[in-house]
């Protein structure tokens, strides 16, 4: 049974969309295949039916469209060049940066939590700690009012 929020969003389908988006971004980063072809390949996969396909496509196309700006924005918070970051963590950071900067409808805590969980699932052993540290600092700057309001309780 689907558990939709009052606004019609299915959080589980969004989580699956983020995981699939990471897989697509990872494939794109590694293979340098055009994003349209990557999306086409994913469209034919059976488990896309349970993901929020519109959100998946927005994340993937958004990361592709804004990649240079996202990488530049992330540079302040990472301790090495973006190309030196593990490919899974790089994909997660790019997706989360896109959400934090371009999807104000998604609470920053949701973005960070989803990024951590996705990294735990697909990344290196302690990759989630790195992702958490980067995104905590980025969110404090990029979503300052929202973060301050949450801290005040």
C-alpha angles and dihedrals in degrees: 000000000000119000106209122182119235089265090059096251116138105213093198091053089049090052090051089048090055092049091049090045089054090051091049094046090047091051090047093049093049101039100031086220112160110270091237090060092047090051090048091053091050093047089066095054117105099224092059085083090074095047128082093257095190091053091046091054093045091053095047096043091042093054091047094047096045101029097120092048091045092050091047091049092048093048091081091060104040126080097221141025113298090243088059092058115099108269094240093048090044090054092047092048092049093050092046092046089052091051094046093048103033107024107058087162088074113075113240091235090058091050093050095043093049091048091051093047093047091050091049089053100045108013139077121292097270098021092109091062091054092047091048093051093048095046095045090058094042094049091049088059103032097041099026097150093048093047092047091049091051092049091051087054 
